[in-house]
Amino acid sequence: MTGFTRYQHAARELISIAKLKPKEGQFLGGLLFSEGPISDRQRNWLAILLDRHGLPPLTQEAHLG
């Protein structure tokens, strides 16, 4: 896999395989139900979580929903 093309898919994958802290789970759960673009801050935190858990990064267009 070269990277996640939708941030919702990345959030779903993290929730399904990672041991998360409560705040991380809340953040990812919110992303699952978000339909619009995410902020740079949200994209950065998601990128950190993906890297921390050994998953592929987001693609450039992934923040758009």
PDBQT receptor file of N, H, CA, C and O in Angstrom, charges set to zero:
ATOM      1  N   MET A   1       0.846  -1.186   0.000  1.00  0.00    +0.000 N 
ATOM      2  CA  MET A   1       0.000   0.000   0.000  1.00  0.00    +0.000 C 
ATOM      3  C   MET A   1       0.884   1.239   0.000  1.00  0.00    +0.000 C 
ATOM      4  O   MET A   1       1.832   1.323   0.780  1.00  0.00    +0.000 OA
ATOM      5  N   THR A   2       0.585   2.193  -0.860  1.00  0.00    +0.000 N 
ATOM      6  H   THR A   2      -0.185   2.124  -1.494  1.00  0.00    +0.000 HD
ATOM      7  CA  THR A   2       1.394   3.403  -0.945  1.00  0.00    +0.000 C 
ATOM      8  C   THR A   2       0.944   4.472   0.031  1.00  0.00    +0.000 C 
ATOM      9  O   THR A   2       1.723   5.371   0.348  1.00  0.00    +0.000 OA
ATOM     10  N   GLY A   3      -0.260   4.408   0.506  1.00  0.00    +0.000 N 
ATOM     11  H   GLY A   3      -0.893   3.678   0.248  1.00  0.00    +0.000 HD
ATOM     12  CA  GLY A   3      -0.770   5.395   1.455  1.00  0.00    +0.000 C 
ATOM     13  C   GLY A   3      -2.284   5.430   1.414  1.00  0.00    +0.000 C 
ATOM     14  O   GLY A   3      -2.909   4.959   0.464  1.00  0.00    +0.000 OA
ATOM     15  N   PHE A   4      -2.856   5.992   2.453  1.00  0.00    +0.000 N 
ATOM     16  H   PHE A   4      -2.348   6.374   3.225  1.00  0.00    +0.000 HD
ATOM     17  CA  PHE A   4      -4.309   6.097   2.532  1.00  0.00    +0.000 C 
ATOM     18  C   PHE A   4      -4.787   7.282   1.700  1.00  0.00    +0.000 C 
ATOM     19  O   PHE A   4      -4.270   8.391   1.837  1.00  0.00    +0.000 OA
ATOM     20  N   THR A   5      -5.768   7.047   0.843  1.00  0.00    +0.000 N 
ATOM     21  H   THR A   5      -6.187   6.146   0.732  1.00  0.00    +0.000 HD
ATOM     22  CA  THR A   5      -6.297   8.114  -0.008  1.00  0.00    +0.000 C 
ATOM     23  C   THR A   5      -7.483   8.825   0.639  1.00  0.00    +0.000 C 
ATOM     24  O   THR A   5      -7.907   9.874   0.153  1.00  0.00    +0.000 OA
ATOM     25  N   ARG A   6      -8.022   8.276   1.720  1.00  0.00    +0.000 N 
ATOM     26  H   ARG A   6      -7.677   7.424   2.114  1.00  0.00    +0.000 HD
ATOM     27  CA  ARG A   6      -9.107   8.917   2.476  1.00  0.00    +0.000 C 
ATOM     28  C   ARG A   6      -8.752   8.853   3.957  1.00  0.00    +0.000 C 
ATOM     29  O   ARG A   6      -8.373   7.802   4.473  1.00  0.00    +0.000 OA
ATOM     30  N   TYR A   7      -8.878   9.977   4.623  1.00  0.00    +0.000 N 
ATOM     31  H   TYR A   7      -9.186  10.832   4.205  1.00  0.00    +0.000 HD
ATOM     32  CA  TYR A   7      -8.524   9.998   6.033  1.00  0.00    +0.000 C 
ATOM     33  C   TYR A   7      -9.446   9.111   6.861  1.00  0.00    +0.000 C 
ATOM     34  O   TYR A   7      -9.042   8.611   7.910  1.00  0.00    +0.000 OA
ATOM     35  N   GLN A   8     -10.692   8.907   6.398  1.00  0.00    +0.000 N 
ATOM     36  H   GLN A   8     -11.020   9.314   5.545  1.00  0.00    +0.000 HD
ATOM     37  CA  GLN A   8     -11.615   8.024   7.111  1.00  0.00    +0.000 C 
ATOM     38  C   GLN A   8     -11.095   6.585   7.122  1.00  0.00    +0.000 C 
ATOM     39  O   GLN A   8     -11.242   5.878   8.119  1.00  0.00    +0.000 OA
ATOM     40  N   HIS A   9     -10.494   6.157   6.023  1.00  0.00    +0.000 N 
ATOM     41  H   HIS A   9     -10.375   6.731   5.213  1.00  0.00    +0.000 HD
ATOM     42  CA  HIS A   9      -9.946   4.804   5.943  1.00  0.00    +0.000 C 
ATOM     43  C   HIS A   9      -8.757   4.651   6.895  1.00  0.00    +0.000 C 
ATOM     44  O   HIS A   9      -8.593   3.611   7.533  1.00  0.00    +0.000 OA
ATOM     45  N   ALA A  10      -7.944   5.679   6.982  1.00  0.00    +0.000 N 
ATOM     46  H   ALA A  10      -8.077   6.524   6.464  1.00  0.00    +0.000 HD
ATOM     47  CA  ALA A  10      -6.807   5.646   7.903  1.00  0.00    +0.000 C 
ATOM     48  C   ALA A  10      -7.298   5.566   9.341  1.00  0.00    +0.000 C 
ATOM     49  O   ALA A  10      -6.768   4.791  10.137  1.00  0.00    +0.000 OA
ATOM     50  N   ALA A  11      -8.308   6.360   9.676  1.00  0.00    +0.000 N 
ATOM     51  H   ALA A  11      -8.739   6.989   9.029  1.00  0.00    +0.000 HD
ATOM     52  CA  ALA A  11      -8.862   6.353  11.035  1.00  0.00    +0.000 C 
ATOM     53  C   ALA A  11      -9.451   4.980  11.363  1.00  0.00    +0.000 C 
ATOM     54  O   ALA A  11      -9.240   4.461  12.459  1.00  0.00    +0.000 OA
ATOM     55  N   ARG A  12     -10.176   4.400  10.432  1.00  0.00    +0.000 N 
ATOM     56  H   ARG A  12     -10.347   4.821   9.541  1.00  0.00    +0.000 HD
ATOM     57  CA  ARG A  12     -10.784   3.082  10.652  1.00  0.00    +0.000 C 
ATOM     58  C   ARG A  12      -9.703   2.016  10.883  1.00  0.00    +0.000 C 
ATOM     59  O   ARG A  12      -9.837   1.170  11.767  1.00  0.00    +0.000 OA
ATOM     60  N   GLU A  13      -8.660   2.067  10.102  1.00  0.00    +0.000 N 
ATOM     61  H   GLU A  13      -8.552   2.755   9.384  1.00  0.00    +0.000 HD
ATOM     62  CA  GLU A  13      -7.575   1.090  10.249  1.00  0.00    +0.000 C 
ATOM     63  C   GLU A  13      -6.901   1.231  11.616  1.00  0.00    +0.000 C 
ATOM     64  O   GLU A  13      -6.617   0.231  12.276  1.00  0.00    +0.000 OA
ATOM     65  N   LEU A  14      -6.646   2.464  12.035  1.00  0.00    +0.000 N 
ATOM     66  H   LEU A  14      -6.876   3.276  11.498  1.00  0.00    +0.000 HD
ATOM     67  CA  LEU A  14      -6.034   2.680  13.345  1.00  0.00    +0.000 C 
ATOM     68  C   LEU A  14      -6.913   2.157  14.469  1.00  0.00    +0.000 C 
ATOM     69  O   LEU A  14      -6.426   1.503  15.392  1.00  0.00    +0.000 OA
ATOM     70  N   ILE A  15      -8.197   2.442  14.396  1.00  0.00    +0.000 N 
ATOM     71  H   ILE A  15      -8.592   2.974  13.647  1.00  0.00    +0.000 HD
ATOM     72  CA  ILE A  15      -9.118   1.992  15.439  1.00  0.00    +0.000 C 
ATOM     73  C   ILE A  15      -9.153   0.472  15.502  1.00  0.00    +0.000 C 
ATOM     74  O   ILE A  15      -9.264  -0.105  16.584  1.00  0.00    +0.000 OA
ATOM     75  N   SER A  16      -9.059  -0.173  14.358  1.00  0.00    +0.000 N 
ATOM     76  H   SER A  16      -8.969   0.296  13.479  1.00  0.00    +0.000 HD
ATOM     77  CA  SER A  16      -9.196  -1.629  14.337  1.00  0.00    +0.000 C 
ATOM     78  C   SER A  16      -7.939  -2.380  14.785  1.00  0.00    +0.000 C 
ATOM     79  O   SER A  16      -8.043  -3.519  15.242  1.00  0.00    +0.000 OA
ATOM     80  N   ILE A  17      -6.759  -1.773  14.666  1.00  0.00    +0.000 N 
ATOM     81  H   ILE A  17      -6.675  -0.848  14.296  1.00  0.00    +0.000 HD
ATOM     82  CA  ILE A  17      -5.546  -2.528  14.977  1.00  0.00    +0.000 C 
ATOM     83  C   ILE A  17      -4.707  -1.967  16.111  1.00  0.00    +0.000 C 
ATOM     84  O   ILE A  17      -3.856  -2.680  16.643  1.00  0.00    +0.000 OA
ATOM     85  N   ALA A  18      -4.914  -0.724  16.496  1.00  0.00    +0.000 N 
ATOM     86  H   ALA A  18      -5.605  -0.145  16.064  1.00  0.00    +0.000 HD
ATOM     87  CA  ALA A  18      -4.002  -0.078  17.437  1.00  0.00    +0.000 C 
ATOM     88  C   ALA A  18      -4.571  -0.010  18.854  1.00  0.00    +0.000 C 
ATOM     89  O   ALA A  18      -5.781   0.114  19.049  1.00  0.00    +0.000 OA
ATOM     90  N   LYS A  19      -3.683  -0.092  19.826  1.00  0.00    +0.000 N 
ATOM     91  H   LYS A  19      -2.701  -0.193  19.668  1.00  0.00    +0.000 HD
ATOM     92  CA  LYS A  19      -4.051   0.162  21.211  1.00  0.00    +0.000 C 
ATOM     93  C   LYS A  19      -3.938   1.673  21.388  1.00  0.00    +0.000 C 
ATOM     94  O   LYS A  19      -2.848   2.241  21.322  1.00  0.00    +0.000 OA
ATOM     95  N   LEU A  20      -5.074   2.307  21.611  1.00  0.00    +0.000 N 
ATOM     96  H   LEU A  20      -5.960   1.846  21.664  1.00  0.00    +0.000 HD
ATOM     97  CA  LEU A  20      -5.138   3.768  21.619  1.00  0.00    +0.000 C 
ATOM     98  C   LEU A  20      -5.426   4.327  23.000  1.00  0.00    +0.000 C 
ATOM     99  O   LEU A  20      -6.023   3.665  23.849  1.00  0.00    +0.000 OA
ATOM    100  N   LYS A  21      -4.990   5.557  23.202  1.00  0.00    +0.000 N 
ATOM    101  H   LYS A  21      -4.506   6.094  22.512  1.00  0.00    +0.000 HD
ATOM    102  CA  LYS A  21      -5.370   6.310  24.392  1.00  0.00    +0.000 C 
ATOM    103  C   LYS A  21      -6.779   6.850  24.150  1.00  0.00    +0.000 C 
ATOM    104  O   LYS A  21      -7.183   6.996  22.996  1.00  0.00    +0.000 OA
ATOM    105  N   PRO A  22      -7.533   7.148  25.205  1.00  0.00    +0.000 N 
ATOM    106  CA  PRO A  22      -8.906   7.633  25.032  1.00  0.00    +0.000 C 
ATOM    107  C   PRO A  22      -9.022   8.847  24.103  1.00  0.00    +0.000 C 
ATOM    108  O   PRO A  22      -9.921   8.887  23.263  1.00  0.00    +0.000 OA
ATOM    109  N   LYS A  23      -8.145   9.820  24.235  1.00  0.00    +0.000 N 
ATOM    110  H   LYS A  23      -7.415   9.788  24.918  1.00  0.00    +0.000 HD
ATOM    111  CA  LYS A  23      -8.206  11.017  23.375  1.00  0.00    +0.000 C 
ATOM    112  C   LYS A  23      -7.956  10.667  21.908  1.00  0.00    +0.000 C 
ATOM    113  O   LYS A  23      -8.563  11.254  21.013  1.00  0.00    +0.000 OA
ATOM    114  N   GLU A  24      -7.071   9.719  21.670  1.00  0.00    +0.000 N 
ATOM    115  H   GLU A  24      -6.578   9.242  22.397  1.00  0.00    +0.000 HD
ATOM    116  CA  GLU A  24      -6.799   9.288  20.298  1.00  0.00    +0.000 C 
ATOM    117  C   GLU A  24      -8.025   8.612  19.706  1.00  0.00    +0.000 C 
ATOM    118  O   GLU A  24      -8.375   8.851  18.550  1.00  0.00    +0.000 OA
ATOM    119  N   GLY A  25      -8.676   7.769  20.498  1.00  0.00    +0.000 N 
ATOM    120  H   GLY A  25      -8.392   7.575  21.437  1.00  0.00    +0.000 HD
ATOM    121  CA  GLY A  25      -9.886   7.097  20.033  1.00  0.00    +0.000 C 
ATOM    122  C   GLY A  25     -11.004   8.083  19.735  1.00  0.00    +0.000 C 
ATOM    123  O   GLY A  25     -11.721   7.929  18.746  1.00  0.00    +0.000 OA
ATOM    124  N   GLN A  26     -11.156   9.084  20.574  1.00  0.00    +0.000 N 
ATOM    125  H   GLN A  26     -10.574   9.209  21.377  1.00  0.00    +0.000 HD
ATOM    126  CA  GLN A  26     -12.183  10.113  20.343  1.00  0.00    +0.000 C 
ATOM    127  C   GLN A  26     -11.896  10.874  19.053  1.00  0.00    +0.000 C 
ATOM    128  O   GLN A  26     -12.796  11.129  18.253  1.00  0.00    +0.000 OA
ATOM    129  N   PHE A  27     -10.650  11.226  18.869  1.00  0.00    +0.000 N 
ATOM    130  H   PHE A  27      -9.919  11.019  19.519  1.00  0.00    +0.000 HD
ATOM    131  CA  PHE A  27     -10.245  11.944  17.659  1.00  0.00    +0.000 C 
ATOM    132  C   PHE A  27     -10.535  11.120  16.412  1.00  0.00    +0.000 C 
ATOM    133  O   PHE A  27     -11.128  11.618  15.455  1.00  0.00    +0.000 OA
ATOM    134  N   LEU A  28     -10.117   9.865  16.425  1.00  0.00    +0.000 N 
ATOM    135  H   LEU A  28      -9.635   9.460  17.202  1.00  0.00    +0.000 HD
ATOM    136  CA  LEU A  28     -10.313   9.000  15.253  1.00  0.00    +0.000 C 
ATOM    137  C   LEU A  28     -11.785   8.708  15.008  1.00  0.00    +0.000 C 
ATOM    138  O   LEU A  28     -12.220   8.643  13.858  1.00  0.00    +0.000 OA
ATOM    139  N   GLY A  29     -12.553   8.531  16.072  1.00  0.00    +0.000 N 
ATOM    140  H   GLY A  29     -12.200   8.583  17.006  1.00  0.00    +0.000 HD
ATOM    141  CA  GLY A  29     -13.988   8.322  15.922  1.00  0.00    +0.000 C 
ATOM    142  C   GLY A  29     -14.655   9.514  15.263  1.00  0.00    +0.000 C 
ATOM    143  O   GLY A  29     -15.541   9.351  14.424  1.00  0.00    +0.000 OA
ATOM    144  N   GLY A  30     -14.235  10.703  15.637  1.00  0.00    +0.000 N 
ATOM    145  H   GLY A  30     -13.515  10.836  16.318  1.00  0.00    +0.000 HD
ATOM    146  CA  GLY A  30     -14.764  11.910  15.004  1.00  0.00    +0.000 C 
ATOM    147  C   GLY A  30     -14.432  11.973  13.522  1.00  0.00    +0.000 C 
ATOM    148  O   GLY A  30     -15.257  12.395  12.712  1.00  0.00    +0.000 OA
ATOM    149  N   LEU A  31     -13.230  11.555  13.169  1.00  0.00    +0.000 N 
ATOM    150  H   LEU A  31     -12.559  11.212  13.826  1.00  0.00    +0.000 HD
ATOM    151  CA  LEU A  31     -12.835  11.559  11.754  1.00  0.00    +0.000 C 
ATOM    152  C   LEU A  31     -13.671  10.589  10.931  1.00  0.00    +0.000 C 
ATOM    153  O   LEU A  31     -13.968  10.851   9.766  1.00  0.00    +0.000 OA
ATOM    154  N   LEU A  32     -14.050   9.470  11.539  1.00  0.00    +0.000 N 
ATOM    155  H   LEU A  32     -13.808   9.257  12.486  1.00  0.00    +0.000 HD
ATOM    156  CA  LEU A  32     -14.847   8.484  10.806  1.00  0.00    +0.000 C 
ATOM    157  C   LEU A  32     -16.161   9.062  10.304  1.00  0.00    +0.000 C 
ATOM    158  O   LEU A  32     -16.650   8.668   9.245  1.00  0.00    +0.000 OA
ATOM    159  N   PHE A  33     -16.731   9.984  11.050  1.00  0.00    +0.000 N 
ATOM    160  H   PHE A  33     -16.334  10.304  11.910  1.00  0.00    +0.000 HD
ATOM    161  CA  PHE A  33     -18.034  10.532  10.688  1.00  0.00    +0.000 C 
ATOM    162  C   PHE A  33     -17.949  11.921  10.070  1.00  0.00    +0.000 C 
ATOM    163  O   PHE A  33     -18.977  12.544   9.806  1.00  0.00    +0.000 OA
ATOM    164  N   SER A  34     -16.759  12.402   9.842  1.00  0.00    +0.000 N 
ATOM    165  H   SER A  34     -15.923  11.895  10.056  1.00  0.00    +0.000 HD
ATOM    166  CA  SER A  34     -16.560  13.701   9.217  1.00  0.00    +0.000 C 
ATOM    167  C   SER A  34     -16.612  13.550   7.697  1.00  0.00    +0.000 C 
ATOM    168  O   SER A  34     -16.063  12.598   7.142  1.00  0.00    +0.000 OA
ATOM    169  N   GLU A  35     -17.262  14.477   7.044  1.00  0.00    +0.000 N 
ATOM    170  H   GLU A  35     -17.707  15.251   7.495  1.00  0.00    +0.000 HD
ATOM    171  CA  GLU A  35     -17.368  14.393   5.579  1.00  0.00    +0.000 C 
ATOM    172  C   GLU A  35     -16.579  15.459   4.853  1.00  0.00    +0.000 C 
ATOM    173  O   GLU A  35     -16.290  15.305   3.667  1.00  0.00    +0.000 OA
ATOM    174  N   GLY A  36     -16.229  16.521   5.522  1.00  0.00    +0.000 N 
ATOM    175  H   GLY A  36     -16.464  16.646   6.486  1.00  0.00    +0.000 HD
ATOM    176  CA  GLY A  36     -15.521  17.610   4.860  1.00  0.00    +0.000 C 
ATOM    177  C   GLY A  36     -14.020  17.488   5.021  1.00  0.00    +0.000 C 
ATOM    178  O   GLY A  36     -13.517  16.512   5.579  1.00  0.00    +0.000 OA
ATOM    179  N   PRO A  37     -13.316  18.486   4.529  1.00  0.00    +0.000 N 
ATOM    180  CA  PRO A  37     -11.860  18.495   4.668  1.00  0.00    +0.000 C 
ATOM    181  C   PRO A  37     -11.447  18.575   6.138  1.00  0.00    +0.000 C 
ATOM    182  O   PRO A  37     -12.179  19.122   6.963  1.00  0.00    +0.000 OA
ATOM    183  N   ILE A  38     -10.291  18.037   6.458  1.00  0.00    +0.000 N 
ATOM    184  H   ILE A  38      -9.697  17.592   5.788  1.00  0.00    +0.000 HD
ATOM    185  CA  ILE A  38      -9.771  18.160   7.812  1.00  0.00    +0.000 C 
ATOM    186  C   ILE A  38      -8.721  19.271   7.834  1.00  0.00    +0.000 C 
ATOM    187  O   ILE A  38      -8.152  19.628   6.802  1.00  0.00    +0.000 OA
ATOM    188  N   SER A  39      -8.481  19.800   9.010  1.00  0.00    +0.000 N 
ATOM    189  H   SER A  39      -8.943  19.510   9.848  1.00  0.00    +0.000 HD
ATOM    190  CA  SER A  39      -7.519  20.900   9.155  1.00  0.00    +0.000 C 
ATOM    191  C   SER A  39      -6.090  20.361   9.082  1.00  0.00    +0.000 C 
ATOM    192  O   SER A  39      -5.857  19.155   9.169  1.00  0.00    +0.000 OA
ATOM    193  N   ASP A  40      -5.158  21.266   8.924  1.00  0.00    +0.000 N 
ATOM    194  H   ASP A  40      -5.347  22.246   8.854  1.00  0.00    +0.000 HD
ATOM    195  CA  ASP A  40      -3.747  20.875   8.916  1.00  0.00    +0.000 C 
ATOM    196  C   ASP A  40      -3.353  20.250  10.253  1.00  0.00    +0.000 C 
ATOM    197  O   ASP A  40      -2.562  19.308  10.291  1.00  0.00    +0.000 OA
ATOM    198  N   ARG A  41      -3.900  20.767  11.338  1.00  0.00    +0.000 N 
ATOM    199  H   ARG A  41      -4.543  21.532  11.307  1.00  0.00    +0.000 HD
ATOM    200  CA  ARG A  41      -3.603  20.230  12.657  1.00  0.00    +0.000 C 
ATOM    201  C   ARG A  41      -4.115  18.793  12.799  1.00  0.00    +0.000 C 
ATOM    202  O   ARG A  41      -3.417  17.929  13.331  1.00  0.00    +0.000 OA
ATOM    203  N   GLN A  42      -5.338  18.544  12.320  1.00  0.00    +0.000 N 
ATOM    204  H   GLN A  42      -5.905  19.245  11.888  1.00  0.00    +0.000 HD
ATOM    205  CA  GLN A  42      -5.891  17.190  12.354  1.00  0.00    +0.000 C 
ATOM    206  C   GLN A  42      -5.067  16.249  11.479  1.00  0.00    +0.000 C 
ATOM    207  O   GLN A  42      -4.769  15.122  11.873  1.00  0.00    +0.000 OA
ATOM    208  N   ARG A  43      -4.708  16.719  10.302  1.00  0.00    +0.000 N 
ATOM    209  H   ARG A  43      -4.950  17.635   9.982  1.00  0.00    +0.000 HD
ATOM    210  CA  ARG A  43      -3.901  15.901   9.380  1.00  0.00    +0.000 C 
ATOM    211  C   ARG A  43      -2.565  15.553  10.020  1.00  0.00    +0.000 C 
ATOM    212  O   ARG A  43      -2.090  14.425   9.889  1.00  0.00    +0.000 OA
ATOM    213  N   ASN A  44      -1.961  16.503  10.703  1.00  0.00    +0.000 N 
ATOM    214  H   ASN A  44      -2.346  17.420  10.809  1.00  0.00    +0.000 HD
ATOM    215  CA  ASN A  44      -0.675  16.269  11.351  1.00  0.00    +0.000 C 
ATOM    216  C   ASN A  44      -0.799  15.217  12.451  1.00  0.00    +0.000 C 
ATOM    217  O   ASN A  44       0.028  14.310  12.538  1.00  0.00    +0.000 OA
ATOM    218  N   TRP A  45      -1.833  15.335  13.295  1.00  0.00    +0.000 N 
ATOM    219  H   TRP A  45      -2.506  16.072  13.225  1.00  0.00    +0.000 HD
ATOM    220  CA  TRP A  45      -1.999  14.369  14.374  1.00  0.00    +0.000 C 
ATOM    221  C   TRP A  45      -2.270  12.971  13.805  1.00  0.00    +0.000 C 
ATOM    222  O   TRP A  45      -1.742  11.979  14.307  1.00  0.00    +0.000 OA
ATOM    223  N   LEU A  46      -3.088  12.901  12.766  1.00  0.00    +0.000 N 
ATOM    224  H   LEU A  46      -3.517  13.706  12.358  1.00  0.00    +0.000 HD
ATOM    225  CA  LEU A  46      -3.356  11.610  12.138  1.00  0.00    +0.000 C 
ATOM    226  C   LEU A  46      -2.068  11.023  11.563  1.00  0.00    +0.000 C 
ATOM    227  O   LEU A  46      -1.827   9.823  11.691  1.00  0.00    +0.000 OA
ATOM    228  N   ALA A  47      -1.247  11.848  10.937  1.00  0.00    +0.000 N 
ATOM    229  H   ALA A  47      -1.443  12.823  10.833  1.00  0.00    +0.000 HD
ATOM    230  CA  ALA A  47       0.032  11.376  10.380  1.00  0.00    +0.000 C 
ATOM    231  C   ALA A  47       0.931  10.839  11.483  1.00  0.00    +0.000 C 
ATOM    232  O   ALA A  47       1.602   9.824  11.293  1.00  0.00    +0.000 OA
ATOM    233  N   ILE A  48       0.955  11.507  12.634  1.00  0.00    +0.000 N 
ATOM    234  H   ILE A  48       0.410  12.331  12.788  1.00  0.00    +0.000 HD
ATOM    235  CA  ILE A  48       1.757  11.046  13.771  1.00  0.00    +0.000 C 
ATOM    236  C   ILE A  48       1.269   9.681  14.247  1.00  0.00    +0.000 C 
ATOM    237  O   ILE A  48       2.074   8.783  14.493  1.00  0.00    +0.000 OA
ATOM    238  N   LEU A  49      -0.046   9.525  14.378  1.00  0.00    +0.000 N 
ATOM    239  H   LEU A  49      -0.700  10.255  14.178  1.00  0.00    +0.000 HD
ATOM    240  CA  LEU A  49      -0.605   8.247  14.832  1.00  0.00    +0.000 C 
ATOM    241  C   LEU A  49      -0.315   7.119  13.838  1.00  0.00    +0.000 C 
ATOM    242  O   LEU A  49       0.016   6.005  14.243  1.00  0.00    +0.000 OA
ATOM    243  N   LEU A  50      -0.438   7.404  12.556  1.00  0.00    +0.000 N 
ATOM    244  H   LEU A  50      -0.707   8.309  12.228  1.00  0.00    +0.000 HD
ATOM    245  CA  LEU A  50      -0.145   6.391  11.542  1.00  0.00    +0.000 C 
ATOM    246  C   LEU A  50       1.309   5.942  11.631  1.00  0.00    +0.000 C 
ATOM    247  O   LEU A  50       1.601   4.747  11.589  1.00  0.00    +0.000 OA
ATOM    248  N   ASP A  51       2.207   6.896  11.753  1.00  0.00    +0.000 N 
ATOM    249  H   ASP A  51       1.970   7.866  11.788  1.00  0.00    +0.000 HD
ATOM    250  CA  ASP A  51       3.631   6.586  11.852  1.00  0.00    +0.000 C 
ATOM    251  C   ASP A  51       3.930   5.805  13.133  1.00  0.00    +0.000 C 
ATOM    252  O   ASP A  51       4.675   4.826  13.105  1.00  0.00    +0.000 OA
ATOM    253  N   ARG A  52       3.361   6.230  14.231  1.00  0.00    +0.000 N 
ATOM    254  H   ARG A  52       2.756   7.026  14.254  1.00  0.00    +0.000 HD
ATOM    255  CA  ARG A  52       3.582   5.584  15.527  1.00  0.00    +0.000 C 
ATOM    256  C   ARG A  52       3.177   4.107  15.508  1.00  0.00    +0.000 C 
ATOM    257  O   ARG A  52       3.788   3.274  16.178  1.00  0.00    +0.000 OA
ATOM    258  N   HIS A  53       2.147   3.803  14.736  1.00  0.00    +0.000 N 
ATOM    259  H   HIS A  53       1.651   4.480  14.192  1.00  0.00    +0.000 HD
ATOM    260  CA  HIS A  53       1.636   2.432  14.704  1.00  0.00    +0.000 C 
ATOM    261  C   HIS A  53       2.054   1.672  13.450  1.00  0.00    +0.000 C 
ATOM    262  O   HIS A  53       1.503   0.612  13.151  1.00  0.00    +0.000 OA
ATOM    263  N   GLY A  54       3.034   2.214  12.710  1.00  0.00    +0.000 N 
ATOM    264  H   GLY A  54       3.482   3.075  12.953  1.00  0.00    +0.000 HD
ATOM    265  CA  GLY A  54       3.616   1.498  11.581  1.00  0.00    +0.000 C 
ATOM    266  C   GLY A  54       2.724   1.361  10.366  1.00  0.00    +0.000 C 
ATOM    267  O   GLY A  54       2.865   0.409   9.598  1.00  0.00    +0.000 OA
ATOM    268  N   LEU A  55       1.810   2.293  10.179  1.00  0.00    +0.000 N 
ATOM    269  H   LEU A  55       1.695   3.067  10.802  1.00  0.00    +0.000 HD
ATOM    270  CA  LEU A  55       0.903   2.240   9.027  1.00  0.00    +0.000 C 
ATOM    271  C   LEU A  55       1.358   3.220   7.947  1.00  0.00    +0.000 C 
ATOM    272  O   LEU A  55       2.100   4.159   8.233  1.00  0.00    +0.000 OA
ATOM    273  N   PRO A  56       0.915   3.005   6.711  1.00  0.00    +0.000 N 
ATOM    274  CA  PRO A  56       1.295   3.910   5.619  1.00  0.00    +0.000 C 
ATOM    275  C   PRO A  56       0.766   5.327   5.880  1.00  0.00    +0.000 C 
ATOM    276  O   PRO A  56      -0.199   5.505   6.623  1.00  0.00    +0.000 OA
ATOM    277  N   PRO A  57       1.394   6.319   5.274  1.00  0.00    +0.000 N 
ATOM    278  CA  PRO A  57       0.960   7.712   5.462  1.00  0.00    +0.000 C 
ATOM    279  C   PRO A  57      -0.286   8.033   4.646  1.00  0.00    +0.000 C 
ATOM    280  O   PRO A  57      -0.767   7.219   3.857  1.00  0.00    +0.000 OA
ATOM    281  N   LEU A  58      -0.786   9.225   4.856  1.00  0.00    +0.000 N 
ATOM    282  H   LEU A  58      -0.396   9.886   5.496  1.00  0.00    +0.000 HD
ATOM    283  CA  LEU A  58      -1.876   9.752   4.025  1.00  0.00    +0.000 C 
ATOM    284  C   LEU A  58      -1.294  10.239   2.704  1.00  0.00    +0.000 C 
ATOM    285  O   LEU A  58      -0.152  10.696   2.653  1.00  0.00    +0.000 OA
ATOM    286  N   THR A  59      -2.072  10.142   1.653  1.00  0.00    +0.000 N 
ATOM    287  H   THR A  59      -2.999   9.771   1.695  1.00  0.00    +0.000 HD
ATOM    288  CA  THR A  59      -1.668  10.757   0.385  1.00  0.00    +0.000 C 
ATOM    289  C   THR A  59      -1.956  12.247   0.457  1.00  0.00    +0.000 C 
ATOM    290  O   THR A  59      -2.631  12.699   1.382  1.00  0.00    +0.000 OA
ATOM    291  N   GLN A  60      -1.465  13.008  -0.489  1.00  0.00    +0.000 N 
ATOM    292  H   GLN A  60      -0.917  12.641  -1.240  1.00  0.00    +0.000 HD
ATOM    293  CA  GLN A  60      -1.645  14.462  -0.483  1.00  0.00    +0.000 C 
ATOM    294  C   GLN A  60      -3.104  14.873  -0.480  1.00  0.00    +0.000 C 
ATOM    295  O   GLN A  60      -3.472  15.834   0.196  1.00  0.00    +0.000 OA
ATOM    296  N   GLU A  61      -3.950  14.159  -1.228  1.00  0.00    +0.000 N 
ATOM    297  H   GLU A  61      -3.651  13.378  -1.778  1.00  0.00    +0.000 HD
ATOM    298  CA  GLU A  61      -5.363  14.554  -1.344  1.00  0.00    +0.000 C 
ATOM    299  C   GLU A  61      -6.243  13.984  -0.249  1.00  0.00    +0.000 C 
ATOM    300  O   GLU A  61      -7.441  14.264  -0.227  1.00  0.00    +0.000 OA
ATOM    301  N   ALA A  62      -5.691  13.194   0.659  1.00  0.00    +0.000 N 
ATOM    302  H   ALA A  62      -4.718  12.967   0.641  1.00  0.00    +0.000 HD
ATOM    303  CA  ALA A  62      -6.491  12.514   1.680  1.00  0.00    +0.000 C 
ATOM    304  C   ALA A  62      -7.224  13.459   2.620  1.00  0.00    +0.000 C 
ATOM    305  O   ALA A  62      -8.279  13.105   3.147  1.00  0.00    +0.000 OA
ATOM    306  N   HIS A  63      -6.685  14.659   2.840  1.00  0.00    +0.000 N 
ATOM    307  H   HIS A  63      -5.828  14.947   2.412  1.00  0.00    +0.000 HD
ATOM    308  CA  HIS A  63      -7.313  15.596   3.781  1.00  0.00    +0.000 C 
ATOM    309  C   HIS A  63      -8.644  16.145   3.257  1.00  0.00    +0.000 C 
ATOM    310  O   HIS A  63      -9.400  16.757   4.011  1.00  0.00    +0.000 OA
ATOM    311  N   LEU A  64      -8.929  15.932   1.991  1.00  0.00    +0.000 N 
ATOM    312  H   LEU A  64      -8.315  15.434   1.378  1.00  0.00    +0.000 HD
ATOM    313  CA  LEU A  64     -10.128  16.508   1.405  1.00  0.00    +0.000 C 
ATOM    314  C   LEU A  64     -11.398  15.709   1.732  1.00  0.00    +0.000 C 
ATOM    315  O   LEU A  64     -12.510  16.194   1.525  1.00  0.00    +0.000 OA
ATOM    316  N   GLY A  65     -11.231  14.522   2.228  1.00  0.00    +0.000 N 
ATOM    317  H   GLY A  65     -10.328  14.128   2.396  1.00  0.00    +0.000 HD
ATOM    318  CA  GLY A  65     -12.398  13.705   2.579  1.00  0.00    +0.000 C 
ATOM    319  C   GLY A  65     -12.624  12.710   1.538  1.00  0.00    +0.000 C 
ATOM    320  O   GLY A  65     -13.560  11.916   1.635  1.00  0.00    +0.000 OA
TER     321      GLY A  65
